[in-house]
């Protein structure tokens, strides 16, 4: 666990250009926790909350950042397979990443929540394969990543699918955003953004994002503008052509949805014999847009 946390902190500090924002990092086992894990700023006990608040106000010393885990992530040593260790480590890295994307910068409202979940899930995988101390996970990390990607693909085919960023009228509606669109589609798209921009350019975009928004609230507009500026000023990994607009491309994936994908068989026959000579499957556009996740 120490290897995972120390490697993650080093990677995120370098990638965002921001040091770890708190004086202490704690991880707490909470068997009754109703979700797999949750990052918090400060301590969740009544006596310490007041102390942390007072200390933060009077000394400007940032509070600790505990991470809580429920029982599904704790195992006996004899059951600690590579897969269990990998998923537990990814969960550690994901929640740790929220200390930057979520705590240091928090979105103004629930509308853009899915972006942070996608960024943190992708960067958790990237941190894992980029850290020498976690090299024993390298072969399996991107295979595990496909679970998230195909979760997004499956979610996109539902009639109830929604964009990564969507209007949330009330707080109690926000729970619907914690689904395969945030953790799957947005995660897969962030890897696509990384592929197009390259490591240095995407890092430059997020460094700009933190320079402008650290300890403030942000929106999807801030993410799009910073990544677009970095793409236009850096040397991207892939030449997308003169007509490519990075901001429009980002918005189309984050603020629109494809709807249901249609598949149509295309049969080919020999004109003389009438025998079937070929079969192709044509993927059609959904009814609500053109941003399809290609299977």
N, C-alpha and C positions, 0 to 999 in steps of 0.2 A: 504493500500500500504506500509506503514512503517513496519507493521508486516512482510509482504512478503520479503521486501528488507533486513531488519535486520536479519530475520531468514535465508535467503539465504546466506548472507555474512558469518554468523557464521558457517553454514554447510560447505560451500566451503573452508573456511579457515581451518577447522578441517580436511576435507577430503583430501585436497591437501598438507597440511602442510605449506601453503603460506598465509601470510596476504593479505588483500585486497590491490592491488598494486597502488592505486591512492589516492590522498589527498581528493578528492571530488567525489561524485556520483550524477549525475543529470539525470532527466527524463523529456523529452521535448515532448509536443504534437505538431505534425506536420500533419495537415489534408491532405496536398498534397503529403505526403510520398508515394512512389510507391510500398512499401512492408509493411508488417504488422509492423515490428520493425527492428531496426538496432543498433548495439552497435558501438560506436566510441571512440577513445582516443583523447581527446582534444575538443575544441569547434568549431562549424561549422559556425562561423561568422567571416567576414574578419578582423575586428579590433582585435578580441581576439586571433585569430590563431597566429598572429605575437607575441603577448604578451606571449602566452603559450610556443611557440617555444623558445623565448629568455630566458624565466624564466627556462625552462627545461635545456637549454644548460649551463647557467651561475650558477644556484643554485642546479642543479641536483634534483630539486623537480618535481615529476611526475605530469603530467597534470590531469585535471578532466576527468571523463568518462561519457558523457551524453548518455542516451538511448532515441531514438525517437520513437514515436508511431503514427500511422495514425488513421483516424477517426473510423475505424471498431472496435477499441478496447476501444472507449470512449462511455459511455452510460449515459442516464438520471437515476437518483437515483431510480425512480419507475420501471425501467426496469432491475435493477441489480439482475438477478436471480443467483442462486448458480452456474449454468453452466457458465454464463458469467463471474462471479467473478473468477471461477476456471481457465478458459482458459486465462483470463487476467493475473492472478497470475502466471500461468505456463509460459506465454510469458515473464513476468518480470524475472522469475527465469532463463529461458533459456538465455536471453540476458545478464543477470548478470553473468552467468557462463562463457560467452565468455570473460569476463575480465581476466579470467585465461586461458581458452582454446580458443585461438585466438588472444588475445592482449598480455598477458604475454609471451606466446609461440605461434609463428605463423609458419605455415607450409611454407617450402621453395617455393612451387609452388602449383598451383591449383589441382594437381593430388590427393592430400590427403585431400582435403577440406571436404569431406563427413564424415570423422572420427570425426572432431570437432562438426559437427551438430548432429551426433548421440550421442556423449558423452554428449553434453549440453542438448539435449532433454531428455535423460534418467536421468541424474543427477538432472534436474529440478523436475522431478517426485519424485525422491528419496529424494531430499531436502524437498519437500512438505510433504511427509508422515513421515519424520524423525523429523519434527519441531513441538513441542507442540503448538506453537501459530497458527499453520495452521491445527490443528487436525480436524477442521470442514470440511476439504476437503478430509479426509482420505478415506471415503467410495467410493468416485467418482473418485479419482485420477487414480487408476490403470485401471478403466473402460475406462477413457478417453485415457489412454495409448494405449489401443487396437486400437484406431483409427489410431495411427501412425504405429503400427505393421501390421495391415491389409492393410494399404496404401503400405507398403513395399511388402507384399505378392502379392498384385495386380500388383505392378510395376514389380515384378520379372517374371510375366507371359507374359510380352510384348516381342515382337521380338526385340525391341530396348533397352532391359535392359542391364545394364552395371555394373561392379563391383563398390564397394564403392570407391576404389582407382583405378583410370584409367589415362592413359596418356592424357594430355591436351596440344595440340600443340600451341594454341594461346589463349590469354586472352579472346577474344570474344567467345570462345567455353566454357568457364567456367559456363555460365548460365545454361547449361544442367545438371549440377551437383546438382542444387537446386531442387531436386525432391524426390519422395518416396523412392529412394534407400538411400539417405543420411538421411532423416528425419524419414523414416520408417524402412527399413531393418537394417541399422546400429544401430538405436535406439533399435530395438528388440534384435539385437545381443549383444549390450552392457548389456542389462538386463540378457541375457544368460551368458555372461562372469561374471557378478556379482553373479549369482546363483552358478556357478562353483567355483569361487574364494572365495566368501564370502566377507563381508564388510571390514574386517581388511586387508585382503590380497590385494584386489583391491585398497584400500586406500594406502597401502604401495607401490603398483606399481606406482600410480600416484604421490606420494610423491617423489619417485626416479626419475620419469620423470621430475618433476620440479626442483629437485636438480641439474640435469644434463643439463637442457635446458632452464631454466628461462631466459627471455630477450634475447633469441636466436631464430634461426629458427630450425625446426625439420622436420622429415619425418616419414612415417609409420614405418620404421625400429626402430626408437627411441621408439615409442609406444609399438611395439611388444616386443622389448628386455626388457623394464622395467616391463611390465606386466608379461612376462615369468619369469624373475628373481624373482619377488615377489611370483609368483605361486610356483616356485620350492623351495623357501626358507621359505615360510610361511606354515601354515597348511590350505590347501584349504577346502572349505565347502563340496565338493564332491570328493570322490576318483574315479578318471577317469581310474585307472588301470595302470599297469607298462609300457604299450606300448604307453601311451598317450603323445604326444608332444605338449605342449602349444603353442609354436611359430608357428608350422606348422598349428595347428588348427586356430589360429588367422589369419594367412595369407590366409588360404583357404576361410575364410568368407569375408575378407577385400579386397583381390586382385583377387578373382575369382567370377564368377556368375553361376547361375544354368541353365539359359536359360528357355525355356518353359517346364512346368511340364505336363506330360501325365497321364491321368486317363483312366483305362481300367476296364470294368465290368467283373467279374468272376462269372459265373453261376454254381450252383450245382444242380444236378437232382437225383432223386431216380432211381436207376438202374432197379427196377422192374416195377414201375408205370410210370416212365418218367416224374413225376411231379417235378416242380421247388421246391427245398427245401432250397436254400440259395442264397444270392447275396452279393458279396463283391466288393469293389472298390479298385483296385490295383493302387497305385501311382508309375509311372515310372520315370526314370531319364530323364532330359532334354538333349539336344544334346551338351551342352557346359559345363558340369561339374556335380558334385555330391552333391553340397551344396544346398540342397533344403530347403526352408522354409516349414515346415510341417503344413498343414492346420488342 
